[in-house]
Amino acid sequence: MAILKSYGACLRESSFQFPRSHRIDNYKRRNVKWRSPQAAIIPDFHLPMRSFEFLCISTYVRSWNVSAGDDFACLMLSRTSSEDIKALRLITAIKTPYLPDGRFDLEAYDGLVNMQIENGAEGVIVGGTTGEGQLMSWDEHIMLIGHTVNCFGGSVKVIGNTGSNSTREAIHATEQGFAVGMHAALHINPYYGKTSLEGLVSHFNSVLPMGPTIIYNVPSRTGQDIPLRVVNTVAQSPNLAGIKECVGNDRIEQYTGNGIVVWSGNDDQCHDARWSHGATGVISVTSNLVPGLMHELMFNGKNASLNAKLLPLIQWLFKEPNPIGLNTALAQLGIVRPVFRLPYVPLPLEKRVKFVELVNEIGRENFVGEKDVQVLDDDDFILVGLVPGVSIFDSVSFIGLQIKSTRLFIRKKKHMVKIKVCFC
């Protein structure tokens, strides 16, 4: 079959061999209309396939005698087991940096991921809340997952955030994420358009069969808690690697008491979660900045003094909704360009000054990068309102406007903050 031939390279590397049939060549008959496969097909074979093999099965299983009219579904079978994911102790929710026109800055991104690996991070969440997956198109999202696997998949576990409040989108994105090689998926419960508890179970059971999965519970963002009963039900799937839990350490203890793996989703509680409440580790925002210290916090036993040393930084990071603080901090450290995709905007001057003080207190050598930390001027920041390739509202082009850039003025108490905004 044409599809099978296009995947020949993948199948040759796979331990699975598709049974041959004397009827395969019949598809060439001109009077037969070819029908598209029912699942996602990846035509660009430069995409990494290290973690997966394709198993093509006929929807009409007749002793593997394949006829011209058969439909085919390509299923991605993960070679990464949920047990591999359960062992991870430090997972960084990696930041996505941007170029001045709003596109991904892959050079800066690669530098960020490499610094995580060098400092002991065992996994990265790609396109999560911290990585601003909510501001990406799905094309961007899957591309970034594939890029991360291609460049770093042999050194770190790549966990793609392919969750959605639409089960249909979550299924499709997860198929694509596993197709480009991610080791596990991160799934949120449906937000805004909330569903019933039975709906939660059905939603998660729709994506769990595809591969190792981490369920993410953050009621402050979704508006709905995932109760223990739902998790216990879906935990019957061998693909449930565990829970990223943001409710608190009491909830974490409930899970671990039932043998369910949990990662703390709260950096300010992760030390106690790890060493006093049974959490396996943390899915961290702060580790973007100080991966070595977060590694020490998760691997080297109780360390109340180090935890206390990091708490002011953690509190600073979350004064405004994540990832505003992190984006500002990485720009001040010179690791990424000071570019923000709206609606995120940088922290005001007084908080940027405070970050410089925190870096000096903790020690610049403990932070990523080598440049001196800077306060940065308000004019240094660029806010991107439209990314190239995304059409702007038709009325703008209709009236003949070509918007290159403008200035956005935000009144803050007694002074005016001036920020450059680009509509590219």
VOBA-403874 format. One record per residue (C-alpha): residue number from 1; residue in one letter; x, y, z. Coordinates in steps of 0.25 Angstrom, whole numbers. Layout:
{site NUM 'a' {X Y Z}}
...
This chain:
{site 1 'm' {0 0 0}}
{site 2 'a' {4 14 -3}}
{site 3 'i' {3 18 12}}
{site 4 'l' {11 6 17}}
{site 5 'k' {22 9 6}}
{site 6 's' {23 23 12}}
{site 7 'y' {26 18 25}}
{site 8 'g' {35 7 21}}
{site 9 'a' {47 14 28}}
{site 10 'c' {40 14 41}}
{site 11 'l' {35 0 40}}
{site 12 'r' {49 -5 36}}
{site 13 'e' {54 1 49}}
{site 14 's' {42 -5 57}}
{site 15 's' {42 -19 64}}
{site 16 'f' {28 -20 58}}
{site 17 'q' {27 -26 44}}
{site 18 'f' {13 -24 37}}
{site 19 'p' {9 -37 31}}
{site 20 'r' {9 -37 16}}
{site 21 's' {-2 -40 7}}
{site 22 'h' {-3 -45 -7}}
{site 23 'r' {-14 -35 -9}}
{site 24 'i' {-7 -22 -5}}
{site 25 'd' {-4 -18 -20}}
{site 26 'n' {-19 -18 -23}}
{site 27 'y' {-20 -4 -18}}
{site 28 'k' {-14 1 -32}}
{site 29 'r' {-27 -3 -39}}
{site 30 'r' {-32 10 -45}}
{site 31 'n' {-47 7 -42}}
{site 32 'v' {-44 7 -27}}
{site 33 'k' {-45 20 -20}}
{site 34 'w' {-35 21 -9}}
{site 35 'r' {-40 26 5}}
{site 36 's' {-32 34 15}}
{site 37 'p' {-27 27 27}}
{site 38 'q' {-36 30 39}}
{site 39 'a' {-24 34 49}}
{site 40 'a' {-13 44 48}}
{site 41 'i' {-3 42 37}}
{site 42 'i' {11 49 38}}
{site 43 'p' {16 50 23}}
{site 44 'd' {29 58 27}}
{site 45 'f' {38 46 31}}
{site 46 'h' {49 55 36}}
{site 47 'l' {40 56 49}}
{site 48 'p' {46 48 60}}
{site 49 'm' {40 34 62}}
{site 50 'r' {50 28 72}}
{site 51 's' {40 26 83}}
{site 52 'f' {29 20 74}}
{site 53 'e' {26 10 64}}
{site 54 'f' {14 9 55}}
{site 55 'l' {4 -2 55}}
{site 56 'c' {-5 -2 43}}
{site 57 'i' {-17 -11 45}}
{site 58 's' {-29 -14 36}}
{site 59 't' {-42 -10 41}}
{site 60 'y' {-47 -22 34}}
{site 61 'v' {-38 -33 41}}
{site 62 'r' {-38 -45 32}}
{site 63 's' {-26 -52 35}}
{site 64 'w' {-18 -41 30}}
{site 65 'n' {-23 -42 16}}
{site 66 'v' {-24 -28 12}}
{site 67 's' {-33 -24 1}}
{site 68 'a' {-34 -11 -7}}
{site 69 'g' {-46 -5 0}}
{site 70 'd' {-41 -7 14}}
{site 71 'd' {-39 5 23}}
{site 72 'f' {-26 6 31}}
{site 73 'a' {-24 13 45}}
{site 74 'c' {-10 16 49}}
{site 75 'l' {-8 15 64}}
{site 76 'm' {4 20 71}}
{site 77 'l' {10 10 81}}
{site 78 's' {19 17 91}}
{site 79 'r' {32 10 95}}
{site 80 't' {32 19 107}}
{site 81 's' {25 13 119}}
{site 82 's' {17 20 129}}
{site 83 'e' {28 14 139}}
{site 84 'd' {39 22 132}}
{site 85 'i' {31 35 135}}
{site 86 'k' {27 31 149}}
{site 87 'a' {42 31 153}}
{site 88 'l' {44 46 149}}
{site 89 'r' {47 55 161}}
{site 90 'l' {50 69 154}}
{site 91 'i' {41 73 142}}
{site 92 't' {42 87 137}}
{site 93 'a' {31 94 131}}
{site 94 'i' {39 100 121}}
{site 95 'k' {38 115 116}}
{site 96 't' {36 118 101}}
{site 97 'p' {44 130 96}}
{site 98 'y' {40 139 85}}
{site 99 'l' {47 147 74}}
{site 100 'p' {43 161 72}}
{site 101 'd' {32 158 62}}
{site 102 'g' {26 148 72}}
{site 103 'r' {31 135 65}}
{site 104 'f' {38 124 74}}
{site 105 'd' {53 127 77}}
{site 106 'l' {57 113 75}}
{site 107 'e' {72 117 78}}
{site 108 'a' {68 123 91}}
{site 109 'y' {59 111 94}}
{site 110 'd' {70 101 91}}
{site 111 'g' {79 108 101}}
{site 112 'l' {68 108 112}}
{site 113 'v' {66 93 110}}
{site 114 'n' {81 90 110}}
{site 115 'm' {83 97 123}}
{site 116 'q' {72 89 129}}
{site 117 'i' {78 76 125}}
{site 118 'e' {92 81 129}}
{site 119 'n' {86 84 143}}
{site 120 'g' {79 71 145}}
{site 121 'a' {65 73 140}}
{site 122 'e' {59 59 136}}
{site 123 'g' {47 64 128}}
{site 124 'v' {41 76 122}}
{site 125 'i' {27 80 120}}
{site 126 'v' {26 86 106}}
{site 127 'g' {15 96 103}}
{site 128 'g' {9 96 117}}
{site 129 't' {3 109 124}}
{site 130 't' {18 113 127}}
{site 131 'g' {21 110 112}}
{site 132 'e' {9 118 108}}
{site 133 'g' {3 107 100}}
{site 134 'q' {-10 114 102}}
{site 135 'l' {-5 125 92}}
{site 136 'm' {0 115 82}}
{site 137 's' {-7 110 70}}
{site 138 'w' {-7 95 69}}
{site 139 'd' {3 95 58}}
{site 140 'e' {13 103 66}}
{site 141 'h' {10 94 78}}
{site 142 'i' {13 81 71}}
{site 143 'm' {24 86 64}}
{site 144 'l' {31 90 77}}
{site 145 'i' {28 77 83}}
{site 146 'g' {35 70 71}}
{site 147 'h' {46 80 71}}
{site 148 't' {49 77 86}}
{site 149 'v' {49 62 84}}
{site 150 'n' {58 63 72}}
{site 151 'c' {68 71 79}}
{site 152 'f' {67 66 93}}
{site 153 'g' {59 54 94}}
{site 154 'g' {71 45 97}}
{site 155 's' {75 53 109}}
{site 156 'v' {61 57 115}}
{site 157 'k' {47 52 115}}
{site 158 'v' {38 61 107}}
{site 159 'i' {24 63 112}}
{site 160 'g' {15 70 103}}
{site 161 'n' {3 78 108}}
{site 162 't' {-7 73 98}}
{site 163 'g' {-19 75 107}}
{site 164 's' {-31 83 103}}
{site 165 'n' {-45 86 109}}
{site 166 's' {-50 80 96}}
{site 167 't' {-48 65 96}}
{site 168 'r' {-48 64 81}}
{site 169 'e' {-36 74 81}}
{site 170 'a' {-29 67 92}}
{site 171 'i' {-30 54 85}}
{site 172 'h' {-25 60 72}}
{site 173 'a' {-14 67 78}}
{site 174 't' {-9 55 86}}
{site 175 'e' {-9 47 74}}
{site 176 'q' {0 57 67}}
{site 177 'g' {9 59 79}}
{site 178 'f' {12 44 81}}
{site 179 'a' {14 43 66}}
{site 180 'v' {25 53 67}}
{site 181 'g' {31 45 78}}
{site 182 'm' {27 51 91}}
{site 183 'h' {29 42 103}}
{site 184 'a' {17 46 111}}
{site 185 'a' {5 55 110}}
{site 186 'l' {0 65 120}}
{site 187 'h' {-15 66 121}}
{site 188 'i' {-24 77 128}}
{site 189 'n' {-38 75 132}}
{site 190 'p' {-48 83 123}}
{site 191 'y' {-48 97 127}}
{site 192 'y' {-58 108 125}}
{site 193 'g' {-69 99 119}}
{site 194 'k' {-68 90 131}}
{site 195 't' {-74 76 130}}
{site 196 's' {-79 66 141}}
{site 197 'l' {-70 56 148}}
{site 198 'e' {-75 45 139}}
{site 199 'g' {-71 54 127}}
{site 200 'l' {-57 56 133}}
{site 201 'v' {-55 41 134}}
{site 202 's' {-60 39 119}}
{site 203 'h' {-50 51 115}}
{site 204 'f' {-38 45 121}}
{site 205 'n' {-41 31 117}}
{site 206 's' {-42 36 103}}
{site 207 'v' {-27 40 103}}
{site 208 'l' {-21 30 113}}
{site 209 'p' {-20 18 103}}
{site 210 'm' {-10 26 94}}
{site 211 'g' {2 26 104}}
{site 212 'p' {7 30 117}}
{site 213 't' {-1 42 123}}
{site 214 'i' {0 52 134}}
{site 215 'i' {-13 58 139}}
{site 216 'y' {-12 72 143}}
{site 217 'n' {-21 78 154}}
{site 218 'v' {-21 93 156}}
{site 219 'p' {-35 98 160}}
{site 220 's' {-30 112 161}}
{site 221 'r' {-29 112 146}}
{site 222 't' {-40 102 142}}
{site 223 'g' {-50 106 152}}
{site 224 'q' {-53 91 155}}
{site 225 'd' {-45 82 164}}
{site 226 'i' {-43 67 160}}
{site 227 'p' {-47 59 172}}
{site 228 'l' {-40 47 177}}
{site 229 'r' {-52 38 172}}
{site 230 'v' {-49 42 157}}
{site 231 'v' {-34 39 158}}
{site 232 'n' {-36 26 165}}
{site 233 't' {-45 22 154}}
{site 234 'v' {-36 26 142}}
{site 235 'a' {-24 20 150}}
{site 236 'q' {-29 7 145}}
{site 237 's' {-22 10 132}}
{site 238 'p' {-7 5 132}}
{site 239 'n' {-4 18 124}}
{site 240 'l' {-7 27 136}}
{site 241 'a' {7 32 140}}
{site 242 'g' {2 41 151}}
{site 243 'i' {-4 54 155}}
{site 244 'k' {1 68 155}}
{site 245 'e' {-6 73 168}}
{site 246 'c' {-8 88 171}}
{site 247 'v' {-18 87 182}}
{site 248 'g' {-8 85 193}}
{site 249 'n' {0 75 201}}
{site 250 'd' {-12 69 208}}
{site 251 'r' {-18 64 195}}
{site 252 'i' {-4 59 191}}
{site 253 'e' {-4 50 203}}
{site 254 'q' {-18 45 199}}
{site 255 'y' {-12 40 186}}
{site 256 't' {1 35 190}}
{site 257 'g' {-7 27 201}}
{site 258 'n' {-14 20 190}}
{site 259 'g' {-1 17 182}}
{site 260 'i' {-3 28 172}}
{site 261 'v' {9 36 167}}
{site 262 'v' {8 51 169}}
{site 263 'w' {17 63 166}}
{site 264 's' {15 76 173}}
{site 265 'g' {10 87 164}}
{site 266 'n' {13 97 175}}
{site 267 'd' {28 101 176}}
{site 268 'd' {26 108 190}}
{site 269 'q' {21 94 195}}
{site 270 'c' {29 84 187}}
{site 271 'h' {40 82 198}}
{site 272 'd' {30 78 208}}
{site 273 'a' {22 70 198}}
{site 274 'r' {34 62 194}}
{site 275 'w' {40 59 207}}
{site 276 's' {28 59 217}}
{site 277 'h' {16 56 208}}
{site 278 'g' {21 45 198}}
{site 279 'a' {21 53 185}}
{site 280 't' {31 47 175}}
{site 281 'g' {36 61 171}}
{site 282 'v' {31 74 165}}
{site 283 'i' {27 80 152}}
{site 284 's' {34 93 154}}
{site 285 'v' {34 108 149}}
{site 286 't' {45 112 157}}
{site 287 's' {55 102 152}}
{site 288 'n' {55 110 139}}
{site 289 'l' {63 120 147}}
{site 290 'v' {71 112 157}}
{site 291 'p' {70 97 152}}
{site 292 'g' {82 93 160}}
{site 293 'l' {76 98 173}}
{site 294 'm' {63 91 170}}
{site 295 'h' {70 78 167}}
{site 296 'e' {77 79 180}}
{site 297 'l' {63 81 187}}
{site 298 'm' {57 69 180}}
{site 299 'f' {69 59 181}}
{site 300 'n' {77 62 193}}
{site 301 'g' {68 60 205}}
{site 302 'k' {61 70 214}}
{site 303 'n' {68 84 213}}
{site 304 'a' {59 94 221}}
{site 305 's' {70 105 219}}
{site 306 'l' {71 104 204}}
{site 307 'n' {56 103 203}}
{site 308 'a' {55 116 212}}
{site 309 'k' {65 122 203}}
{site 310 'l' {57 120 190}}
{site 311 'l' {43 124 196}}
{site 312 'p' {45 139 194}}
{site 313 'l' {48 136 179}}
{site 314 'i' {37 127 178}}
{site 315 'q' {27 137 184}}
{site 316 'w' {32 148 175}}
{site 317 'l' {30 139 163}}
{site 318 'f' {15 137 166}}
{site 319 'k' {12 151 170}}
{site 320 'e' {5 152 157}}
{site 321 'p' {-1 140 149}}
{site 322 'n' {10 131 143}}
{site 323 'p' {17 132 134}}
{site 324 'i' {18 148 135}}
{site 325 'g' {29 147 146}}
{site 326 'l' {37 136 139}}
{site 327 'n' {37 143 126}}
{site 328 't' {41 156 132}}
{site 329 'a' {52 149 140}}
{site 330 'l' {58 142 128}}
{site 331 'a' {59 155 120}}
{site 332 'q' {66 162 132}}
{site 333 'l' {76 150 132}}
{site 334 'g' {78 152 117}}
{site 335 'i' {74 138 114}}
{site 336 'v' {63 142 105}}
{site 337 'r' {59 154 97}}
{site 338 'p' {49 163 105}}
{site 339 'v' {38 159 96}}
{site 340 'f' {24 156 101}}
{site 341 'r' {12 151 94}}
{site 342 'l' {-1 158 98}}
{site 343 'p' {-8 158 107}}
{site 344 'y' {4 156 116}}
{site 345 'v' {12 168 120}}
{site 346 'p' {25 170 128}}
{site 347 'l' {25 173 142}}
{site 348 'p' {26 188 146}}
{site 349 'l' {39 195 149}}
{site 350 'e' {39 193 165}}
{site 351 'k' {37 178 163}}
{site 352 'r' {49 177 153}}
{site 353 'v' {57 184 163}}
{site 354 'k' {53 174 174}}
{site 355 'f' {57 163 165}}
{site 356 'v' {71 168 163}}
{site 357 'e' {72 169 179}}
{site 358 'l' {67 154 179}}
{site 359 'v' {78 150 169}}
{site 360 'n' {89 156 177}}
{site 361 'e' {84 150 190}}
{site 362 'i' {83 136 185}}
{site 363 'g' {95 137 176}}
{site 364 'r' {96 140 162}}
{site 365 'e' {104 127 160}}
{site 366 'n' {92 119 164}}
{site 367 'f' {83 125 152}}
{site 368 'v' {84 121 138}}
{site 369 'g' {92 129 128}}
{site 370 'e' {105 137 130}}
{site 371 'k' {101 151 127}}
{site 372 'd' {99 161 138}}
{site 373 'v' {85 163 143}}
{site 374 'q' {79 176 138}}
{site 375 'v' {66 184 142}}
{site 376 'l' {63 187 128}}
{site 377 'd' {56 200 123}}
{site 378 'd' {41 200 120}}
{site 379 'd' {44 203 106}}
{site 380 'd' {53 190 105}}
{site 381 'f' {40 181 105}}
{site 382 'i' {32 177 92}}
{site 383 'l' {18 173 93}}
{site 384 'v' {14 165 81}}
{site 385 'g' {-1 166 77}}
{site 386 'l' {-1 158 64}}
{site 387 'v' {8 147 60}}
{site 388 'p' {12 145 45}}
{site 389 'g' {3 136 38}}
{site 390 'v' {-9 139 46}}
{site 391 's' {-19 148 39}}
{site 392 'i' {-24 161 46}}
{site 393 'f' {-38 165 46}}
{site 394 'd' {-43 168 32}}
{site 395 's' {-47 182 35}}
{site 396 'v' {-33 186 37}}
{site 397 's' {-29 183 23}}
{site 398 'f' {-42 187 18}}
{site 399 'i' {-39 202 22}}
{site 400 'g' {-25 201 17}}
{site 401 'l' {-18 202 30}}
{site 402 'q' {-4 195 30}}
{site 403 'i' {0 195 45}}
{site 404 'k' {15 193 47}}
{site 405 's' {16 197 62}}
{site 406 't' {10 206 72}}
{site 407 'r' {12 210 87}}
{site 408 'l' {4 205 98}}
{site 409 'f' {3 214 110}}
{site 410 'i' {-1 207 123}}
{site 411 'r' {-4 217 135}}
{site 412 'k' {2 212 148}}
{site 413 'k' {-2 220 160}}
{site 414 'k' {7 233 159}}
{site 415 'h' {15 229 147}}
{site 416 'm' {13 225 133}}
{site 417 'v' {19 212 127}}
{site 418 'k' {22 212 113}}
{site 419 'i' {23 199 105}}
{site 420 'k' {25 196 90}}
{site 421 'v' {15 188 84}}
{site 422 'c' {17 181 70}}
{site 423 'f' {6 177 61}}
{site 424 'c' {14 169 51}}
